[in-house]
Amino acid sequence: MKKRIIECVPNFSEGRDPEVINAITTAITLDGKAEGVKLLDVDPGEATNRTVVTFVGEPEAVVEAAFRGIAKAAELIDMSKHQGAHPRMGATDVCPLVPVSGITLKECSELARKLGERVADELGIPVYAYEASALRPERKNLAVCRKGEYEALASRLGTPDEGADYGDRKMDEQIARTGATAIGARDFLIAVNFNLNTTSTRRANAIAFDVREKGRPAREGGKLTGKPLKDAEGNTIMIPGTLKGTKAIGWYIDEYGIAQVSMNITDSSITSLHAAFDEVSRAARERGVRVTGTEIVGLVPKKAILEAGKHYLRKQQRSLGIPEKEIIKIAVKSMGLDELKPFIPSEKIIEEMIAASELSDKKLVNLSCQEFADETASESPAPGGGSISAYMGALGASLGTMVANLSSHKPGWDDQWETFSDYAEKGRNIMQRLLTLVDEDTEAFNKIMAVYSMPKITDQEKEARAQALESATIHAARIPLETMKTAFEAFDLLEAMAQEGNPNSISDVGVGALAVRSAILGAQLNVRINATGIKDKAVAQQLIDDAEEIAAYASSREQGILNIVNAVID
């Protein structure tokens, strides 16, 4: 299961006092002790008197951290005395939630609405819901929510058309201090610069106008020197560009000595990073210019890079079922992400930053083979047979994936590359799910151990402990059953590779089948032993029956694959 990660980018109306800024970020992270939250960036601006804070993590933990930050800002920032160059209406001016992985924009929108209600109810701060969380269509636009800024709140609040969505009331002493806040959900904004082999800002701007959604003004006679055309209301008529969900401009960068097209991709579900690169490259060629590379500004979701890597692999008719690090490398080289400076995934890709942090350090799958074996051989009872079974299944699926990738590149089989690429992608998906189950099995065991430390003095404590133990034990039996189901899916891949794959790798298919069956039978033992501790015998028996059915089929599937393997070898 893909880890659920969201980003939060609150803007606080203080950019000059480091003590206030530090107090807010300390509240957000609980001085670095908040589980499931990682602070990525703190960007104060003196002229704007505003600080943009970026943090990521698990959805519930991030929402809780956002609430703490908003509460601290309300305590320390007095909006009645605030001055700055940036539009603002509250101590926490805006607080967007952004889906990164394993969660949808709609889910983030619901989280933002709940956060808005809580901020209004518990902190007494009026909240406008904006972007994807907007309760009124016009309030999707932040500028509508913030119309007139802080100074206009006195006339807007408490009115039917202009009042806040949550906690609306007439201006009072508290609101005079905290102002109002806009809370919502939006897609990830990708900030990217496309490097050009020219020093001409004019050429860079022309390319930007060709592609950005807004486009360029229509002019009399279609000439650059013609007067801009106006519509009946006197608005400039625009010729739209080719990329929806983008904003762009051309500029010259003294540091690099080149011109760039600087772009914000505001909706990557409409225009992907690689689509933007390809289209800017096309527009540049038509103007006698070439895109020489790409610079990501800030951070980027892994999905955007992986989609780009797969896009260019397809163009090369190469298998997509290769390790993520190789797909990332293809994306980096295809778009020239390392032209101006090294592209280091752990510093530019959000999920890679998290994986490199303490949030993921304790996972078994992050250990080396030697470390994993040593941990298994230690005096600790976990990892045990359940985790090892999941890992055996992952290795079996990996062998099937390897054969699919080798078959995709076999000389003379070029017309089948996509078929084998699809097999390889399916194999990697099974492998990743089983690797997740390696840690889930150990975590399930640890939950049972944790129950035994619960108090059991009073009857109420004994009852709570018994219920917790029953729940933890059922969960511990379901995890290896899920391992069995997931590993069983690998048989389809292995059978296909035995029948259609590169015959030079047929023995690898056989070993894969042996590993998958072993994984299934090993996980079955863990289902059975955990089921003995379940008080609800109907639930226990159902788990045992489901496991027995899968195990029975596993033996026949393994034998069928081995028959094909042995026939090819003989």
Wavefront OBJ file of the C-alpha trace (Angstrom):
o trace
v 0.000 0.000 0.000
v 1.376 3.390 -1.020
v 2.259 5.601 1.934
v -0.253 8.445 2.397
v 1.583 11.777 2.324
v 0.328 15.344 2.143
v 2.124 18.668 2.075
v 1.058 21.764 4.000
v 2.281 25.248 3.049
v 0.899 27.786 5.567
v 1.797 31.454 5.077
v 2.206 33.377 8.338
v 2.061 37.171 8.537
v 5.459 37.585 10.181
v 8.737 37.690 8.284
v 10.944 39.897 10.421
v 10.971 38.542 13.974
v 12.969 35.272 14.094
v 11.722 34.481 17.601
v 8.097 34.499 16.496
v 8.884 32.467 13.377
v 10.847 29.928 15.413
v 8.028 29.665 17.966
v 5.536 28.861 15.200
v 7.715 26.199 13.547
v 8.514 24.717 16.953
v 4.770 24.386 17.600
v 4.277 22.734 14.225
v 6.942 20.082 14.826
v 6.680 19.930 18.629
v 10.363 20.890 18.639
v 11.170 18.067 16.226
v 9.312 15.422 18.239
v 6.052 15.291 16.270
v 5.664 11.827 14.755
v 4.684 11.631 11.109
v 5.687 15.230 10.305
v 8.840 16.550 8.638
v 9.666 20.257 8.293
v 11.104 20.887 4.827
v 11.490 24.622 4.473
v 11.054 27.964 6.280
v 11.213 30.988 3.964
v 10.819 34.405 5.675
v 10.523 37.639 3.679
v 11.330 40.979 5.265
v 9.649 43.179 2.662
v 6.509 41.050 2.583
v 6.634 40.535 6.386
v 5.526 36.994 5.664
v 6.960 33.502 6.184
v 6.135 30.492 4.027
v 6.542 27.207 5.918
v 6.548 23.825 4.166
v 6.092 20.525 5.961
v 4.959 17.050 4.912
v 3.906 13.765 6.434
v 0.970 11.538 7.218
v -2.390 13.316 6.665
v -3.728 13.262 10.234
v -0.370 14.274 11.705
v 0.019 17.127 9.213
v -3.484 18.471 9.932
v -2.766 18.394 13.657
v 0.552 20.178 13.081
v -1.189 22.813 10.955
v -3.664 23.463 13.777
v -0.797 23.934 16.240
v 0.902 26.399 13.898
v -2.286 28.396 13.360
v -2.918 28.511 17.118
v 0.599 29.742 17.870
v 0.436 32.393 15.127
v -2.866 33.657 16.556
v -1.206 33.928 19.953
v 1.902 35.807 18.801
v 0.901 37.926 15.777
v -1.212 41.074 16.121
v -2.738 41.860 12.726
v -3.846 45.334 13.836
v -0.151 46.315 13.728
v 0.878 44.325 10.656
v 2.409 45.993 7.603
v 3.860 44.209 4.568
v 4.050 44.202 0.782
v 2.132 40.942 0.294
v -1.694 40.715 0.345
v -2.861 39.273 3.695
v -5.905 39.032 5.930
v -4.797 37.019 8.953
v -2.002 35.936 11.276
v -2.151 32.701 9.317
v -3.092 34.113 5.955
v -3.497 30.882 3.970
v -3.121 27.206 4.813
v -3.355 24.837 1.825
v -3.199 21.031 2.039
v -1.627 19.366 -0.997
v -1.868 15.656 -1.924
v 1.547 14.113 -2.565
v 1.002 10.338 -2.631
v -1.589 7.751 -1.622
v -4.337 10.352 -1.168
v -6.655 12.270 -3.486
v -7.359 15.980 -3.771
v -10.943 15.263 -2.700
v -9.718 13.601 0.502
v -7.429 16.571 1.185
v -10.384 18.874 0.602
v -12.397 17.102 3.307
v -9.445 17.290 5.703
v -9.142 21.033 4.998
v -12.830 21.630 5.710
v -12.606 19.776 9.015
v -9.509 21.788 9.905
v -11.362 25.001 9.029
v -14.277 24.059 11.292
v -11.921 23.217 14.139
v -9.948 26.466 13.783
v -13.202 28.429 13.911
v -14.700 26.470 16.807
v -11.651 26.103 19.043
v -9.614 29.207 18.184
v -12.423 31.616 17.275
v -10.769 32.540 13.958
v -13.093 33.119 10.955
v -12.163 30.790 8.095
v -12.759 31.064 4.349
v -12.693 27.723 2.479
v -10.873 28.120 -0.845
v -9.547 26.224 -3.882
v -10.814 22.592 -3.944
v -12.417 23.026 -0.497
v -14.495 26.049 -1.498
v -18.127 25.916 -0.401
v -19.009 28.571 -2.990
v -17.725 28.333 -6.600
v -16.348 31.878 -6.656
v -14.253 31.205 -3.539
v -12.059 28.721 -5.368
v -10.134 31.876 -6.205
v -8.052 32.994 -3.202
v -8.273 36.618 -4.322
v -12.061 36.507 -3.862
v -11.688 35.198 -0.309
v -9.060 37.817 0.522
v -10.788 40.736 -1.232
v -9.824 44.000 0.440
v -7.400 42.128 2.714
v -7.352 42.567 6.500
v -8.629 46.135 6.290
v -11.899 45.017 4.640
v -12.792 42.354 7.218
v -14.781 44.791 9.354
v -17.223 45.436 6.498
v -17.269 41.865 5.146
v -17.622 39.645 8.207
v -21.105 38.916 9.456
v -22.720 39.637 6.079
v -24.545 37.015 3.939
v -22.439 37.428 0.800
v -19.028 38.283 2.200
v -18.903 36.524 5.567
v -16.583 33.641 6.450
v -17.564 30.015 5.797
v -16.727 28.951 9.338
v -16.912 31.032 12.505
v -18.506 34.011 10.791
v -19.401 36.962 13.030
v -19.024 40.700 13.184
v -15.569 42.128 13.747
v -14.583 42.014 17.421
v -11.463 42.508 19.507
v -10.213 38.973 18.928
v -10.640 39.109 15.150
v -8.918 42.505 15.140
v -5.862 40.689 16.460
v -5.978 37.373 14.542
v -7.692 38.426 11.340
v -9.231 35.664 9.186
v -7.651 32.629 7.559
v -8.152 30.889 4.199
v -7.884 27.100 4.474
v -8.217 24.785 1.489
v -6.763 22.049 -0.666
v -5.006 22.374 -3.986
v -2.916 20.303 -6.341
v 0.850 20.390 -6.089
v 2.343 23.364 -7.886
v 5.472 22.426 -9.848
v 7.836 25.357 -10.357
v 10.202 24.662 -13.248
v 12.621 26.636 -15.423
v 13.493 25.514 -18.945
v 17.037 26.496 -19.947
v 17.534 27.877 -23.463
v 20.593 28.151 -25.710
v 20.001 31.880 -26.065
v 20.549 35.035 -24.047
v 17.469 36.740 -25.543
v 14.715 37.520 -23.047
v 12.518 38.458 -26.000
v 12.854 34.962 -27.508
v 12.259 33.344 -24.112
v 9.110 35.428 -23.595
v 7.820 34.551 -27.062
v 8.172 30.840 -26.246
v 6.494 31.351 -22.863
v 3.547 33.135 -24.521
v 3.270 30.308 -27.090
v 2.690 27.683 -24.405
v 1.209 29.277 -21.261
v -2.548 28.933 -20.806
v -3.122 32.688 -20.807
v -1.277 33.018 -24.103
v -0.675 36.466 -25.619
v -2.774 39.511 -26.596
v -4.404 39.433 -30.020
v -3.179 42.419 -32.089
v -4.448 44.350 -35.056
v -3.368 42.766 -38.326
v -1.793 39.887 -36.444
v 1.394 41.923 -36.131
v 3.559 42.186 -33.020
v 3.474 45.981 -33.342
v -0.313 46.133 -33.789
v -2.567 47.545 -31.105
v -4.025 44.961 -28.681
v -7.594 44.037 -29.621
v -10.378 44.621 -27.085
v -13.740 42.924 -26.612
v -17.086 44.688 -26.115
v -16.365 45.226 -22.409
v -12.944 46.694 -23.139
v -10.966 43.639 -22.010
v -7.885 42.610 -23.975
v -8.579 39.633 -26.248
v -6.074 36.847 -25.603
v -4.843 34.073 -27.908
v -4.554 31.040 -25.585
v -1.339 29.056 -25.385
v -1.071 25.302 -25.814
v -0.623 24.202 -22.182
v -3.589 24.427 -19.840
v -2.924 24.783 -16.117
v 0.339 26.673 -16.631
v 1.730 30.164 -16.112
v 4.992 31.184 -17.757
v 7.328 34.074 -18.519
v 10.751 34.469 -20.084
v 13.748 35.976 -18.318
v 17.543 36.193 -18.339
v 19.561 34.686 -15.476
v 22.861 36.449 -14.775
v 24.081 33.552 -12.622
v 23.907 31.100 -15.522
v 24.328 33.504 -18.445
v 21.280 32.105 -20.263
v 17.610 32.879 -20.830
v 14.929 30.638 -19.375
v 11.233 29.991 -19.681
v 10.065 30.100 -16.061
v 6.847 28.127 -15.564
v 4.434 27.232 -12.794
v 2.458 24.073 -13.533
v -0.609 24.759 -11.427
v -2.495 21.611 -12.433
v -0.229 18.664 -13.207
v -3.281 16.435 -13.788
v -3.873 18.468 -16.976
v -0.285 19.275 -17.959
v 2.430 16.928 -16.743
v 6.059 17.929 -16.254
v 7.200 15.902 -19.260
v 4.384 17.272 -21.456
v 5.509 20.798 -20.538
v 9.133 19.934 -21.383
v 8.176 18.438 -24.750
v 5.906 21.356 -25.669
v 8.410 24.055 -24.657
v 11.040 22.153 -26.640
v 8.746 22.152 -29.700
v 7.942 25.858 -29.401
v 11.624 26.658 -28.951
v 12.622 24.703 -32.081
v 10.073 26.624 -34.134
v 11.810 29.835 -33.071
v 15.318 28.556 -33.789
v 16.064 27.941 -30.094
v 16.779 24.728 -28.195
v 15.903 23.640 -24.648
v 19.188 22.523 -23.124
v 17.940 21.402 -19.734
v 15.444 21.830 -16.921
v 15.673 23.220 -13.405
v 13.166 22.201 -10.720
v 12.606 25.056 -8.272
v 11.899 23.738 -4.793
v 10.443 20.261 -4.473
v 8.586 17.910 -6.779
v 6.370 14.867 -6.134
v 7.864 11.518 -7.107
v 4.832 10.832 -9.307
v 5.796 13.672 -11.678
v 9.329 12.335 -12.122
v 8.241 8.699 -12.490
v 5.604 9.622 -15.076
v 8.268 11.510 -17.021
v 10.715 8.595 -16.857
v 8.064 6.166 -18.085
v 7.074 8.561 -20.876
v 10.613 8.578 -22.262
v 11.031 4.828 -21.745
v 7.944 4.302 -23.919
v 9.458 6.517 -26.593
v 12.554 4.296 -26.500
v 10.365 1.130 -26.541
v 11.930 -0.005 -23.287
v 10.348 -1.855 -20.372
v 8.706 0.248 -17.683
v 9.015 -2.511 -15.074
v 12.464 -1.481 -13.883
v 13.440 -0.147 -10.420
v 12.222 3.341 -9.562
v 15.764 4.685 -9.246
v 16.400 3.719 -12.877
v 13.151 5.363 -14.017
v 14.167 8.521 -12.147
v 17.572 8.445 -13.848
v 15.885 8.279 -17.288
v 13.716 11.287 -16.377
v 16.737 13.269 -15.166
v 18.751 12.583 -18.320
v 15.817 13.022 -20.726
v 14.874 16.469 -19.423
v 18.386 17.603 -18.451
v 17.475 18.050 -14.800
v 21.169 17.874 -13.911
v 22.433 20.388 -16.489
v 22.999 23.333 -14.147
v 23.621 21.421 -10.911
v 23.364 17.805 -9.726
v 19.813 16.515 -9.297
v 19.839 14.676 -5.971
v 16.519 12.817 -5.459
v 16.789 12.894 -1.655
v 16.947 16.706 -1.823
v 14.417 17.391 -4.609
v 11.756 14.653 -4.492
v 9.417 14.876 -1.500
v 8.988 11.148 -0.932
v 12.731 10.563 -1.239
v 13.359 13.229 1.404
v 10.988 11.464 3.757
v 12.473 8.049 3.019
v 15.903 9.423 3.898
v 14.641 10.803 7.208
v 13.988 9.203 10.547
v 10.398 8.462 9.486
v 11.576 5.426 7.530
v 14.831 4.434 9.210
v 13.331 1.573 11.238
v 11.820 -0.361 8.340
v 13.154 -3.886 7.758
v 13.108 -3.441 3.991
v 15.628 -0.600 4.333
v 18.215 -2.969 5.811
v 20.933 -4.589 3.724
v 20.718 -8.337 3.079
v 23.357 -8.891 5.776
v 21.551 -6.635 8.262
v 18.214 -8.305 7.548
v 19.716 -11.769 8.105
v 21.442 -10.617 11.303
v 18.218 -9.066 12.621
v 16.329 -12.278 11.879
v 19.013 -14.382 13.594
v 19.075 -12.204 16.715
v 17.398 -12.992 20.047
v 14.406 -10.844 19.114
v 11.339 -12.871 18.002
v 10.667 -10.425 15.190
v 11.128 -10.447 12.275
v 9.869 -13.993 12.177
v 8.367 -16.459 9.748
v 5.637 -14.103 8.553
v 8.068 -11.395 7.467
v 10.403 -13.955 5.904
v 7.483 -15.482 3.976
v 6.550 -12.065 2.591
v 10.161 -11.486 1.586
v 10.387 -14.874 -0.135
v 7.270 -13.986 -2.086
v 8.803 -10.634 -3.064
v 11.919 -12.440 -4.352
v 9.772 -14.845 -6.361
v 7.887 -11.952 -7.960
v 11.216 -10.191 -8.575
v 12.506 -13.165 -10.579
v 9.398 -13.150 -12.765
v 9.845 -9.404 -13.258
v 13.486 -9.878 -14.215
v 12.565 -12.406 -16.896
v 9.924 -10.023 -18.253
v 12.471 -7.200 -18.474
v 15.059 -9.433 -20.162
v 12.425 -10.627 -22.626
v 11.448 -7.045 -23.414
v 15.017 -6.363 -24.556
v 15.699 -9.662 -26.320
v 17.002 -9.056 -29.869
v 14.379 -9.930 -32.450
v 11.496 -9.554 -29.989
v 11.097 -5.790 -30.461
v 7.443 -6.134 -31.483
v 6.685 -7.661 -28.060
v 8.453 -5.088 -25.868
v 5.203 -3.541 -24.604
v 3.666 -6.911 -23.695
v 6.664 -7.833 -21.561
v 6.840 -4.309 -20.146
v 3.253 -4.719 -18.904
v 4.190 -8.038 -17.294
v 7.186 -6.414 -15.621
v 5.074 -3.564 -14.218
v 2.596 -6.050 -12.757
v 5.486 -7.995 -11.240
v 6.957 -4.909 -9.623
v 3.556 -4.027 -8.180
v 3.279 -7.474 -6.555
v 6.860 -7.238 -5.316
v 6.280 -3.822 -3.716
v 3.115 -4.960 -1.962
v 4.909 -7.980 -0.530
v 7.807 -5.822 0.649
v 5.284 -3.658 2.498
v 3.917 -6.812 4.138
v 7.420 -7.664 5.411
v 7.200 -4.759 7.847
v 3.447 -5.041 8.411
v 3.860 -8.596 9.699
v 6.483 -7.525 12.230
v 4.399 -4.507 13.233
v 1.398 -6.800 13.806
v 3.473 -8.982 16.132
v 4.700 -5.916 18.003
v 1.100 -4.764 18.526
v 0.324 -8.049 20.277
v 3.373 -7.616 22.483
v 2.257 -4.082 23.327
v -1.110 -5.373 24.554
v 0.614 -7.522 27.174
v 1.980 -4.366 28.809
v -1.533 -2.948 29.324
v -2.757 -2.778 32.939
v -5.079 -5.564 34.167
v -5.931 -4.712 37.755
v -9.572 -3.593 37.555
v -12.325 -5.450 35.713
v -12.566 -2.554 33.274
v -8.836 -2.738 32.524
v -9.041 -6.500 32.070
v -11.920 -6.137 29.615
v -10.119 -3.435 27.632
v -6.974 -5.579 27.534
v -8.903 -8.649 26.364
v -10.610 -6.697 23.565
v -7.308 -5.178 22.469
v -5.659 -8.606 22.412
v -8.475 -10.128 20.353
v -8.301 -7.271 17.833
v -4.496 -7.416 17.592
v -4.499 -11.205 17.183
v -7.101 -11.137 14.390
v -5.029 -8.462 12.660
v -1.877 -10.557 13.081
v -3.624 -13.502 11.374
v -4.973 -11.383 8.513
v -1.564 -10.006 7.537
v -0.043 -13.399 6.539
v -3.329 -14.265 4.796
v -2.848 -11.087 2.735
v 0.721 -12.255 2.052
v -0.675 -15.539 0.718
v -3.177 -13.777 -1.555
v -0.599 -11.321 -2.875
v 2.101 -13.942 -3.451
v -0.412 -16.154 -5.270
v -0.835 -13.393 -7.889
v 2.810 -13.913 -8.877
v 1.988 -17.349 -10.303
v 0.217 -15.757 -13.293
v 3.349 -13.745 -14.064
v 5.673 -16.730 -13.628
v 3.492 -19.013 -15.756
v 3.389 -16.424 -18.532
v 7.178 -16.070 -18.403
v 7.587 -19.866 -18.504
v 5.426 -20.026 -21.626
v 6.363 -16.794 -23.410
v 9.541 -15.416 -21.842
v 13.187 -15.633 -22.773
v 14.004 -19.380 -22.647
v 17.544 -18.585 -21.518
v 16.036 -17.490 -18.183
v 13.721 -20.462 -17.694
v 15.530 -21.664 -14.557
v 14.910 -18.258 -12.955
v 11.189 -18.771 -13.522
v 11.416 -22.142 -11.768
v 13.194 -20.670 -8.754
v 10.569 -17.927 -8.643
v 7.776 -20.502 -8.527
v 9.513 -22.385 -5.710
v 9.959 -19.152 -3.742
v 6.314 -18.116 -4.184
v 4.963 -21.503 -3.048
v 7.299 -21.436 -0.037
v 6.070 -17.940 0.786
v 2.460 -19.096 0.659
v 2.998 -22.204 2.802
v 5.116 -20.236 5.276
v 2.474 -17.526 5.600
v -0.165 -20.239 6.075
v 1.669 -21.484 9.175
v 1.484 -17.959 10.584
v -2.246 -17.711 9.866
v -2.826 -20.977 11.704
v -0.714 -20.208 14.770
v -2.245 -16.732 15.186
v -5.736 -18.173 14.724
v -5.252 -20.380 17.789
v -5.219 -17.243 19.927
v -8.497 -15.826 18.555
v -11.440 -16.225 20.938
v -14.051 -15.838 18.200
v -13.863 -19.360 16.751
v -15.982 -18.528 13.713
v -13.538 -15.792 12.688
v -10.574 -18.058 13.409
v -11.984 -20.927 11.350
v -12.747 -18.679 8.396
v -9.149 -17.436 8.362
v -7.849 -21.009 8.499
v -10.196 -22.167 5.727
v -9.235 -19.268 3.454
v -5.542 -20.033 3.989
v -5.989 -23.765 3.302
v -7.765 -23.051 0.014
v -4.953 -20.793 -1.244
v -2.260 -23.249 -0.118
v -3.966 -26.146 -1.954
v -4.070 -24.221 -5.211
v -0.473 -23.042 -4.724
v 0.924 -26.542 -4.938
v -0.803 -27.249 -8.257
v 0.214 -23.869 -9.730
v 3.834 -24.431 -8.725
v 3.874 -27.908 -10.237
v 2.370 -26.692 -13.500
v 5.079 -24.050 -13.864
v 7.845 -26.513 -12.958
v 6.554 -28.934 -15.600
v 7.016 -26.232 -18.261
v 10.428 -25.296 -16.856
v 11.679 -28.887 -16.818
v 10.397 -29.515 -20.352
v 12.375 -26.527 -21.654
v 15.540 -27.510 -19.763
v 15.322 -31.160 -20.875
l 1 2 3 4 5 6 7 8 9 10 11 12 13 14 15 16 17 18 19 20 21 22 23 24 25 26 27 28 29 30 31 32 33 34 35 36 37 38 39 40 41 42 43 44 45 46 47 48 49 50 51 52 53 54 55 56 57 58 59 60 61 62 63 64 65 66 67 68 69 70 71 72 73 74 75 76 77 78 79 80 81 82 83 84 85 86 87 88 89 90 91 92 93 94 95 96 97 98 99 100 101 102 103 104 105 106 107 108 109 110 111 112 113 114 115 116 117 118 119 120 121 122 123 124 125 126 127 128 129 130 131 132 133 134 135 136 137 138 139 140 141 142 143 144 145 146 147 148 149 150 151 152 153 154 155 156 157 158 159 160 161 162 163 164 165 166 167 168 169 170 171 172 173 174 175 176 177 178 179 180 181 182 183 184 185 186 187 188 189 190 191 192 193 194 195 196 197 198 199 200 201 202 203 204 205 206 207 208 209 210 211 212 213 214 215 216 217 218 219 220 221 222 223 224 225 226 227 228 229 230 231 232 233 234 235 236 237 238 239 240 241 242 243 244 245 246 247 248 249 250 251 252 253 254 255 256 257 258 259 260 261 262 263 264 265 266 267 268 269 270 271 272 273 274 275 276 277 278 279 280 281 282 283 284 285 286 287 288 289 290 291 292 293 294 295 296 297 298 299 300 301 302 303 304 305 306 307 308 309 310 311 312 313 314 315 316 317 318 319 320 321 322 323 324 325 326 327 328 329 330 331 332 333 334 335 336 337 338 339 340 341 342 343 344 345 346 347 348 349 350 351 352 353 354 355 356 357 358 359 360 361 362 363 364 365 366 367 368 369 370 371 372 373 374 375 376 377 378 379 380 381 382 383 384 385 386 387 388 389 390 391 392 393 394 395 396 397 398 399 400 401 402 403 404 405 406 407 408 409 410 411 412 413 414 415 416 417 418 419 420 421 422 423 424 425 426 427 428 429 430 431 432 433 434 435 436 437 438 439 440 441 442 443 444 445 446 447 448 449 450 451 452 453 454 455 456 457 458 459 460 461 462 463 464 465 466 467 468 469 470 471 472 473 474 475 476 477 478 479 480 481 482 483 484 485 486 487 488 489 490 491 492 493 494 495 496 497 498 499 500 501 502 503 504 505 506 507 508 509 510 511 512 513 514 515 516 517 518 519 520 521 522 523 524 525 526 527 528 529 530 531 532 533 534 535 536 537 538 539 540 541 542 543 544 545 546 547 548 549 550 551 552 553 554 555 556 557 558 559 560 561 562 563 564 565 566 567 568 569 570
